Amino acid sequence: MLKVLEWIIAGVLTLAVWLAAVLNVHSWKLSSFGTNVVLYFPVIAVLIFGLTSAAIIAYRVSTFRDCPDAAKELQQEIEEARADLKRKGLRL
């Protein structure tokens, strides 16, 4: 199964349970705190998703490896390209 289908199924199931709780389909007896948690669940979920995404991006940026060999190779290719363009009459 495609990953996107898994996410869609999980989202639809979560939405169904949330709507059942908000619309009080099963006559659940929730405290005022429980009612607030259910009502604000989408906002809480988006905040948690955003914080998790920011933490993952920050971690991956901080552990990004430096590649000095690749940098030297790229500089050499740039110099070769400049020399080739000069031979063809383009001034930089």
SULFENBEL-V991863 format. One record per residue. N is the residue number from 1. SS is DSSP state (a for helix, b for strand, c for the rest). Layout:
{{N/SS} {N/SS}}
//
This chain:
{{1/c} {2/c} {3/a} {4/a} {5/a} {6/a} {7/a} {8/a} {9/a} {10/a} {11/a} {12/a} {13/a} {14/a} {15/a} {16/a} {17/a} {18/a} {19/a} {20/a} {21/a} {22/a} {23/c} {24/c} {25/c} {26/c} {27/c} {28/c} {29/c} {30/c} {31/c} {32/a} {33/a} {34/a} {35/a} {36/a} {37/a} {38/a} {39/a} {40/c} {41/a} {42/a} {43/a} {44/a} {45/a} {46/a} {47/a} {48/a} {49/a} {50/a} {51/a} {52/a} {53/a} {54/a} {55/a} {56/a} {57/a} {58/a} {59/a} {60/a} {61/a} {62/a} {63/c} {64/c} {65/c} {66/c} {67/c} {68/a} {69/a} {70/a} {71/a} {72/a} {73/a} {74/a} {75/a} {76/a} {77/a} {78/a} {79/a} {80/a} {81/a} {82/a} {83/a} {84/a} {85/a} {86/a} {87/a} {88/c} {89/c} {90/c} {91/c} {92/c}}
//
